[in-house]
Amino acid sequence: MEKIVRQGLLYDFYGELLTAHQRKIYEDLVFNDLSLSEIAEEQGISRQGVHDLIRRCDRILMGYEEKLHLVEKFDSTKRLAAQICRALDDYEVQRDPQLLSRAREAAEQITQIESR
């Protein structure tokens, strides 16, 4: 499961850098949950060809991540936002409720980045 989530994140960040053909096959595997055989039949290529293309796409996407670190930065931002939310929830002395409310809203928006 974790591999599929990772592939989805990498695709979300770097998928547009793949060719249209690579995107279609990768989307079928990762998002549409089609088997290699189903994709091969749909595309009119061998199952081995699909397997090789998926591995190539994985390497390409990982290469972009190794250079740009966008997924890593995204994960870090989400962790920090969650920490902010927890700290705000634990904040006992609320001297400025409006400021606290705005900070909580901002932190919540950061944590919801993934769903956009």
LINMOUR-V881270 format. One record per residue. N is the residue number from 1. SS is DSSP state (alpha for helix, beta for strand, coil for the rest). PHI is phi in radians with two decimals (NA if undefined). PSI is psi in whole degrees, 0 to 359 (none if undefined). Layout:
# LINMOUR-V881270
[[N,SS,PHI,PSI] [N,SS,PHI,PSI]]
This chain:
# LINMOUR-V881270
[[1,coil,NA,316] [2,alpha,-1.06,324] [3,alpha,-1.12,318] [4,alpha,-1.13,319] [5,alpha,-1.08,315] [6,alpha,-1.08,315] [7,alpha,-1.07,320] [8,alpha,-1.10,317] [9,alpha,-1.12,314] [10,alpha,-1.05,318] [11,alpha,-1.13,317] [12,alpha,-0.99,320] [13,alpha,-1.45,322] [14,alpha,-2.15,1] [15,alpha,-1.01,325] [16,alpha,-1.14,347] [17,alpha,-1.51,353] [18,coil,-1.47,162] [19,coil,-1.24,165] [20,alpha,-1.04,318] [21,alpha,-1.11,315] [22,alpha,-1.10,317] [23,alpha,-1.06,315] [24,alpha,-1.05,311] [25,alpha,-1.18,318] [26,alpha,-1.12,318] [27,alpha,-1.09,319] [28,alpha,-1.05,320] [29,alpha,-1.28,307] [30,alpha,-1.39,315] [31,coil,-1.70,325] [32,coil,-1.66,356] [33,coil,0.97,38] [34,coil,-1.48,150] [35,coil,-1.37,165] [36,alpha,-1.03,320] [37,alpha,-1.12,318] [38,alpha,-1.12,317] [39,alpha,-1.14,316] [40,alpha,-1.03,315] [41,alpha,-1.10,316] [42,alpha,-1.10,321] [43,alpha,-1.57,349] [44,coil,1.26,33] [45,coil,-2.24,173] [46,coil,-1.33,158] [47,alpha,-1.07,321] [48,alpha,-1.10,323] [49,alpha,-1.10,319] [50,alpha,-1.13,314] [51,alpha,-0.99,313] [52,alpha,-1.10,319] [53,alpha,-1.14,319] [54,alpha,-1.10,315] [55,alpha,-1.08,320] [56,alpha,-1.12,316] [57,alpha,-1.08,317] [58,alpha,-1.01,316] [59,alpha,-1.13,319] [60,alpha,-1.09,311] [61,alpha,-1.12,318] [62,alpha,-1.13,325] [63,alpha,-1.08,318] [64,alpha,-1.10,318] [65,alpha,-1.13,321] [66,alpha,-1.10,330] [67,alpha,-1.54,321] [68,alpha,-1.81,333] [69,coil,1.02,32] [70,alpha,-1.22,319] [71,alpha,-1.16,319] [72,alpha,-1.05,315] [73,alpha,-1.16,322] [74,alpha,-1.08,312] [75,alpha,-1.05,318] [76,alpha,-1.10,317] [77,alpha,-1.09,318] [78,alpha,-1.12,320] [79,alpha,-1.11,316] [80,alpha,-1.12,320] [81,alpha,-1.11,321] [82,alpha,-1.12,321] [83,alpha,-1.11,320] [84,alpha,-1.08,315] [85,alpha,-1.07,316] [86,alpha,-1.11,319] [87,alpha,-1.12,320] [88,alpha,-1.17,323] [89,alpha,-1.14,328] [90,alpha,-1.48,353] [91,coil,-1.13,113] [92,coil,-1.53,318] [93,coil,-1.70,102] [94,coil,-1.67,85] [95,coil,-1.27,328] [96,coil,-2.31,89] [97,alpha,-1.03,326] [98,alpha,-1.17,316] [99,alpha,-1.10,316] [100,alpha,-1.07,317] [101,alpha,-1.12,316] [102,alpha,-1.14,320] [103,alpha,-1.12,318] [104,alpha,-1.12,317] [105,alpha,-1.08,317] [106,alpha,-1.10,316] [107,alpha,-1.12,319] [108,alpha,-1.09,321] [109,alpha,-1.10,320] [110,alpha,-1.12,318] [111,alpha,-1.21,341] [112,coil,-1.64,8] [113,alpha,-0.97,319] [114,alpha,-1.05,327] [115,alpha,-1.41,358] [116,coil,-1.55,none]]
